[in-house]
Amino acid sequence: MSKKFFLALLLLTWLTVIGYYMLPLKKPINYHPYIQDQSILATQQFCSGSCADVLIKQSKVLISDSLRRIYPKLRSDIANLKGETPFKQKHGRLMYSYDFILFGKFVGVDTTLQEGIVPVYYVKEWYPTQYIARFWQLKGVGEVIYLALLYLGLPLILYFSLKLKKSLSDPKV
């Protein structure tokens, strides 16, 4: 009885851990061709600090007239980010290739080596445009442990449960 209980507890624990990391990191926003007011559709640029943080694919947020007067050639297709940005949090590597809807406003300017003066967008809230599993927030050892549990855990649990079932059904001499 104790072997059965231990095996059931092990299976339940395995299902809980695997299931938790399959849940979405954050519920995706309903993505439509027209994004909501006060938001931008952006994706991260990969140029290691020498360029703006994001490439703006679509925007419903206007750069203020005061910034436009001071910087008439200020680009609106790129921006540096401040606040609650998904790109500067401790998430895994592959998450950064997704598009995100960022809610906030333009608050100032910053400079980059590649583009010069770029607007700064303060992010109040963000949502992915598609499903991103919590698994992608794992790094290093956590990632290896999860993958080992995913690919080795169930076969081992099934093996031991079949072995336990066989030992319980064998007639004892």
C-alpha positions in Angstrom: 0.0 0.0 0.0 2.8 2.4 0.8 4.5 1.8 -2.6 1.2 2.6 -4.4 0.8 5.7 -2.4 4.4 6.8 -3.0 4.0 6.2 -6.8 0.7 8.1 -6.9 2.2 11.0 -5.0 5.2 11.0 -7.4 2.9 11.0 -10.4 0.8 13.9 -9.0 4.0 15.9 -8.2 5.3 15.3 -11.7 2.0 16.3 -13.3 1.9 19.5 -11.1 5.4 20.6 -12.0 5.1 19.8 -15.7 1.7 21.4 -15.9 2.7 24.6 -14.1 5.5 25.4 -16.5 3.2 24.7 -19.5 0.8 27.4 -18.3 1.1 30.8 -20.1 3.7 33.2 -18.6 1.1 35.9 -19.1 -2.3 35.6 -20.9 -1.9 36.8 -24.5 -3.9 39.8 -25.5 -6.4 39.4 -28.3 -4.3 40.5 -31.2 -6.1 42.3 -34.0 -4.6 44.2 -37.0 -5.6 47.4 -35.1 -4.0 47.6 -31.7 -5.8 49.3 -28.8 -5.4 52.9 -27.9 -2.4 53.9 -25.9 -0.4 50.9 -27.0 2.4 49.9 -29.3 3.2 46.6 -31.0 6.9 46.1 -30.6 9.6 43.5 -31.0 13.1 43.6 -29.4 16.1 44.5 -31.4 19.3 42.4 -31.0 22.2 44.8 -31.3 23.7 44.5 -27.8 23.1 48.0 -26.4 24.2 50.0 -29.4 20.7 50.6 -30.8 17.2 51.2 -29.5 15.5 48.6 -27.3 12.6 47.9 -29.6 11.4 48.2 -33.2 7.8 49.6 -33.2 5.7 47.7 -35.7 2.5 49.6 -35.0 1.6 52.5 -32.7 -1.5 54.2 -31.4 0.6 56.5 -29.1 1.7 59.9 -30.3 5.0 61.5 -29.4 4.1 64.8 -27.6 4.3 68.1 -29.4 6.8 69.4 -27.0 9.2 66.6 -27.8 8.5 67.0 -31.6 9.3 70.8 -31.3 12.7 70.1 -29.6 13.6 67.1 -31.8 11.8 67.5 -35.2 13.5 64.5 -36.7 12.7 62.1 -33.8 11.9 58.7 -35.2 8.7 57.0 -34.2 9.6 53.5 -35.4 12.1 52.7 -32.6 12.2 53.4 -28.9 14.1 52.7 -25.7 11.9 51.3 -22.9 11.5 52.1 -19.2 9.2 50.6 -16.6 7.6 47.2 -16.7 9.1 45.9 -19.9 9.1 42.2 -20.8 12.5 42.5 -22.4 14.5 43.5 -19.4 13.0 41.0 -17.0 14.7 37.7 -16.1 13.0 35.6 -18.8 14.6 32.9 -20.9 16.3 33.6 -24.2 13.7 32.4 -26.7 11.0 34.7 -25.4 12.7 37.7 -26.9 11.8 36.8 -30.4 8.1 37.4 -29.9 6.0 40.5 -30.5 4.4 42.3 -27.5 1.7 44.9 -27.0 3.1 47.5 -24.7 0.8 50.0 -22.9 2.2 53.3 -21.7 3.4 56.6 -23.1 6.4 58.4 -24.5 8.1 60.3 -21.7 11.4 61.7 -23.1 14.4 60.9 -25.3 17.6 58.9 -25.0 20.6 58.4 -27.2 22.0 55.3 -28.9 25.2 54.8 -30.8 23.5 53.5 -33.9 20.4 55.7 -34.2 21.3 58.8 -32.2 18.3 60.4 -30.4 15.4 58.0 -29.9 12.1 58.4 -27.9 11.7 56.7 -24.5 8.5 54.8 -24.0 7.4 54.2 -20.4 5.7 50.8 -20.2 2.9 50.5 -17.6 1.8 47.0 -18.7 2.6 44.5 -21.4 1.0 41.4 -23.1 2.4 38.9 -25.5 0.6 38.6 -28.8 0.8 34.8 -28.6 1.1 32.0 -26.1 4.4 31.9 -24.2 4.8 29.0 -21.7 6.3 29.6 -18.3 9.0 27.2 -19.3 10.7 30.0 -21.2 11.5 31.8 -18.0 13.7 29.0 -16.8 17.5 29.2 -17.3 20.5 27.0 -16.8 20.1 24.2 -14.3 16.3 24.8 -13.9 15.9 24.4 -17.7 17.9 21.1 -17.6 15.9 19.7 -14.6 12.6 20.6 -16.3 13.6 18.9 -19.6 14.8 15.9 -17.7 11.5 15.7 -15.8 9.6 16.1 -19.0 11.4 13.5 -21.1 12.5 11.0 -18.4 10.0 11.4 -15.6 6.9 9.9 -17.2 8.7 6.8 -18.7 10.3 6.1 -15.3 7.0 6.5 -13.5 5.3 4.2 -16.0 8.1 1.6 -15.7 7.9 1.6 -11.9 4.1 1.5 -11.8 4.0 -1.5 -14.3 6.7 -3.2 -12.2 4.7 -2.6 -9.0 1.5 -3.9 -10.7 3.3 -7.0 -11.8 4.8 -7.7 -8.4 1.3 -7.3 -6.8 -0.3 -9.7 -9.3 2.4 -12.4 -9.0 1.3 -15.3 -6.8 3.6 -15.7 -3.9 5.0 -19.2 -3.4 
